[in-house]
Each structure stands twice: as C-alpha cells, then as structure tokens.
Amino acid sequence: MTMPEAWVQARRVCLRSVQRGAVNFAREKGWFAALGALCGVLVLAQLLVLLIFGMQATKTVLESRVDLRLELLEQADNQDVQVFLSTLGQQPFVSSISYITKEQAYAQMQAHDPTLIAFIEEFDLTNPFPETVAIVLRSIADYRTLSEFLAEPQWGNIVDPTFLSETTNQEAYLYELLDLTATGYTMAFVFLLITGGIILFVTVELVRSRVMQRADEILIEHLSGAFPMAILIPFAVEAMLLLLLATIGSLLMMGILFWAISNALTSISTSGALSPLIKQCMIMLRKYGLAVLLLEAAMIPLMGWLGAWLGILAKTNMRSLALHRHDV
C-alpha cells in the first residue's frame, strides 16, 4: 500500500470513527446525570475564573489609585497654601489634587452624615472640619515619596505633621491588603487546577463505564485487527460532545448569575466605594473574556481526548475486557 493510499484509509477510518462516536452519543440516554454533574463542576470553574479576575482587579485598583486626604493647618497662610498646592500638583507621583474648603467639607458631611450636622447646628457649634487637599497618587509605591515631600521644612507650617504617621499606617494597611489579595489569587488558581483535575477524573470514569458496557464490541474489534485509534476515537468524540454541552450549560448558568449580580449592583452609585473595582472588573472581562472562552474551547478536545485515552488504554486492557465479557 502506497503512502497516499495509507493516508486515505486512515482518514476514512477516522471519519467513520467520529461518525460512530456521534451516533453512539445521540443513542445513549445515560449521559444526562453525567451532564448535570459536569455542568456543576464547570460552573464552579467559571466562578473561580471570575474570582481570579476579581482578585486581579482589586490588586490593580489598590496599586494604581490611592486616595488621600491631607489636612492643612488652620494658621497656614493662604499664599503659602497656594504655593504648596501648585508645587504638589506638579509632582510626577501625583495623579490629581483638589482643594476642599471648610465650607465644602461641611456640605459633603451634611450629605453623608446629616445626623452629625444636625447635632452641630442644634448646639450652634462652629465648623469643625479643617481645610483639606484630596490627593490621588499614581501608585501605592508613591506613599514613601509623598512622605518625603511633605517632610521638607518649607511645608512645616502648612501640613498637619500627624499626617506623616497616618500615611505610614495607611501604607502598611494597603500592603496587607495586597498580600491578602495575592494569597486569595493563588488559592483561587490552585482550586481551579483541582477543579480541572476533577473534570478529567469524571470524564475518565464516564469513559470507563462506557468501555465496560461495550466490552464485547471492543473485544471483537480488537481481535479483528482494528486500529487502536478506531477504538479510541468514538469514545473521545462522545467525551468531547459531553464536555461541549456541559460547557455551554455552565456558560448559560453563569450568564444568568452575572445578570442577577448586575441587577443587584445597580443600587451602587457611580461614585460609590466599589465603583472603581467594578469598573476594573468590567475592563478585565472585556479584555480577557474572549481569550478565556477560546481557552475553554481548546480544553474541550484536550480533556475529551485525554479522558478517553486514560479511560481505555491506561485504565483497561483486552484481558480485563475478556474477563468482563465472561462475567456478563
């Protein structure tokens, strides 16, 4: 047999095996329980992927945007304050600054805590809120640079010196949050790998059960000299189709869950504390969502083929099939 003829014959065998696998899958009625189990495991995997996205978004928000409130001394000269604000705004580690007067701080607190303002007005107290500067740093690493800038002697009569110690405490707290986020990211990734192993194990066991149910058929094919691939491919096709349906089902469930979560978060205003985190999560989903879907699509034939191979060649042999045939 020439090489072209061998390739043609191998191609025919593969196509026939694929067709037989699809027919067997459509004919079998025992896949529904397995489909439900795989859907549940795949939903867990999808949730872990979203958790990884959330952890990464949290890390990005903490590292890239740091908001601070810098209190100004009451006795600070207005001209010196303007020089300070101009110099601070030109620093490369500052993303933006905004000057908040005592009246503006009073109005903001009235919107956030009207009870406190009612107490102040009831006892006719003076405005207790100091003038502040809202600072947005470009990175968490700029905390130390800001502290060094504020420690310069020319700002000693403008900035509240207690802010320097508060800055150090905030920096330490943010680094603790980053460490916690990194730990959660690692744990989510480990659990995702474990979930992948569970999916593979379920696929292997399903193929093994199908192999034992068709022991006579496989044994006859083996004794008649059938190619090993002709035996393996139908089971691989069945496993791939099952994984494909389970993946589609899990994505539909995740779509419903995502819709429900989105509706639940509509009460959060655009200026809320979670707004930057939500926006960053949406950016990451738009940026990497398609890549994740393509990766899942690529994993379907890989997991199906590997599961079929382990279920047939690594877990069974012709002797065990013959013994199973005699037991039946």
N, C-alpha and C positions, 0 to 999 in steps of 0.2 A: 504494500500500500504506500503510495507516494505521500509526501508531506501535505500537499493541498487536500488530498482525499482524507487524510487523518484529521485535518483541521475541520473539514466539512462534517465528518462523522461526529467529532467531539462537539461541534456546535449543535448538531441535531440532538445529540444526547442531552446537552444542557437545556435546550429549549423544551424538549419533551419532559425533562425532569421539572423544570419551572412550571410548566403547564399542569403536570400531575400534582405538584405541591399546591397550586392554587385551587385545583379541583378538590383535593383532599380537605383543604381548609374550609371551602364552602360546604362540603358534605358533612363534616364533623359538626356535632351540636354541643360538644362538651367544652367549647372554648369560652363560654360566657362567664363562668366563675373565674377562670384564669384572667379573662379580660378585665373583670372588675378588680381583681387583686392587683394587676399591673397598673391599672388606672390610679388606684390609691397610692401605690408606691411612686408613680411618676408625678402625681400631684405633690407629694412630699418633696420630690427632687426639684420641682418647679418652685416651691416655696423656699427651699434652701438657696436656689439661684437668686430669687428676689431678696432674700436676707443678705446674701453676699453683696448684691447691688446696694442695698440699704447701708451696710457697714462701710462700703467704699465711699458712698455719697456722704455719710457722716464724717469720715476721715477727711474728705476733700473740703467740706464746709468748715470743719474745725481748723484745718491748716491754711485755708485760703482767705478766710474772712473772720477777723477778730474785732469785735466792737468793744469800745471802752468809753467810760465817762470820766473825764478829767475835771476835778473841781478846782475853781480859781479862788484865790484868797480874796476876801472882801475888801481889804485895803489895797489891792493891786491897782496901779494907775492905768487909766483907760488907754493911754498912748503905749505904755509898755505891753498891755494885753494885745493890742493890735500888732505890734512888732512880733510878739510871741506867736500869734496865730499865723501871721504871714510866713515866719520862718519855719514853723511846724508844717504848714501846708506844702512847703517846697521840699520837704524831706522825701527821699525815694522810698522809704518804708511805709509811708502814709498813703493810703488809697484815697481817703476823703476826710474832711473835717467839717463840722458845723458848730457854730457858736449858739448857745442856748442861754437866753437871759433868764433872770429870776421870774419875770412875768410869764415867759414861755414855759418854764419848768412848772410854775403854778398851774397853768392851763392844762398842761399834759397830765399832771397828777389829778386834776379835777376830773379828767376823762377816765383815768384808770382807777382812782380810788376816791369817789365822791364823799364817802363817809369821813375820811380824814380831812378833806377840805371843809366839810360841814362843821366838824369839830373846831377847826381853826377859826372859821368865821363866827361860830357861836360865842367863843371866848375872846373874839376880837384880837387875835394874835397877829403879829407881823409875819410877813412872808418868810418862812424858814428855809426855803430852798436856795442854794447858792447858784451862782452863775457857773455853767459847766461848758465843756467842749466835748462833743461826741466825735470820737476818733475811730476810723476803720483802718486797721493795719492790713498790709498785703499778705502777711503770713504769721503764723504763731512764732516763728523764729525771730520776728522783729520786736518781740516783747523786750528782750535784753537791750536792743538798740534804742528803743524808746526810753527805757530806764536810764541809759547812759546820757541820752539827750536831755532828759528832764533834770538830771543831776548836775548839769552845768550851772555855775554860780549865777549867771545873769538871769536865771529863771527862779531863783530862790524866793523872790518877793511876789511871784505870780502864781506858782503852782503849790497846792497843798502838799507839804512834804510827806504826809502819811500815805499819799497815793503810791509812792515808790514801794513801800512794803506790801500794799494791797496788790500792786502789779505782780510782784514776785509770787504771792499766794495764788493769784489767778493763773499765772503761767504754770505753776506746779499742778493746779487743778486740771487745766486743759491737757497737760501731758498725761495725767492719769486717765482722762477720758480717751485720749488717743491710744494708750496702752490697752484699755478695756475694749476699744473698738477693734484693735488689731487681734486681740485674743478671740473676740467673737467672730471675726472674719476667718481666722484659722480653724476654729471649731466648726463653723458652717461648712467650710471646704472639706474638712475631714468627714463630717456627716454626709456630705454629698458623695464622696468616694464610697463610703459604706453603703449608701443607697444604691449606687451603681452596681456594687457587688451583689446586693440583694436582688436587683433586677436580673442580673446574669444568673444567679442561683435559681430564681423562679423559672427563667427560660430553660435552663438545663433540665430541671426536674420535669417540666412540661414535655420537653422533647423525649426524655427517658420514658415517661409514661406512654407516649405515642409509639415509641420504639417497641415496648413490650406488648402493646396492643396489636402491633403488626409484625410480630416476631416471625410468623410463618412466611409472610410475604417477603420480608427482608432476607430470611434464610434461603428461600428459593432463588432470589435474585443473586445472592452471593454464590450459591452453588452453580448457578448457570453462567457464572463468569462476568457478571455485571461490573461495570466500573465503580469504584468506591464513591466517586463523585455523583454517579447516577443515584446512589442510595442516599447520599448526604444532602444533595440539593433540594429535594422535596421537603425535607424537614426544615431546612434553612429557610425556604420560602414561606412555609407555614409560620415559623417563628417571626420572620420579618413582617408578615401581614398582621400578626397579632400585636407586635410592638407598634406598628404603624397606627392601628386602630386605637390602641391604648394611649399613644402619644396625642392623637387628635382629641380623644376624650378628655385627657388631662388638660390640654390647652383650652378646650371649651369650658371646663370647670374653672380654670384659672381666669378666663375671661369674665365669667360671671362673678367670681370673687373680686377681681380687680374693679369691676363696675360697682359692686356693692361698697367696696372701700372708698372709691372715688366719691360716691354719693355721701358717704359718712363724713368725708373730709370737706364737704362744701361749706360747712359752718366755720371753717378756719379762714380768717380774712387773709388778704394778700400781705398784710403787714404783721401777721402772727409770727410767733417764735419758730414754728415748724415750717414756715413758708420757704426759707432758703433750702432746707433739707428736702422738701417735696419737689421743689424746682430742680434741684440737683439730681434727684432720683429719676425724674422725667427726662432730663437731659441724657442720663446714662442709658435709660431704656431705649430712647430714640437712637442713641449712638451705637449701642452694642446689642440691642434686641434682635435684629436680623441675624447678626453673627451667631448668637446663641441658638436661634431657630435652625440655622444651617448646620451648626454643630450637632444638635439633636437629630436632625435628619441624617447626618452622616453616621451617627452612632447606631441608627436602626439596623442597617445591613451588617455593621460590625458586630453588634451584640447578637443579632439573629444567627449569623454565621458561626460565631464563637460558641454560642449556646448550643447550636445543633452539633457542632464538632465535639464538644465536651459531652453532650448527651448521648452521642452514638459511639464515637471512636474511643474516647477517653474513659467512658463510664460503662460501656458494654463491649462484648465481643461475640463472635459467632458461637462460641461454646455456650455462653450464657443464654443466647437466643435459642439454641437447640434444647437446652435443659428446660427453658420456659415453655417451649413447644410441647415437650413430653409431659410437663406438669399440667398444661391445658388439656 
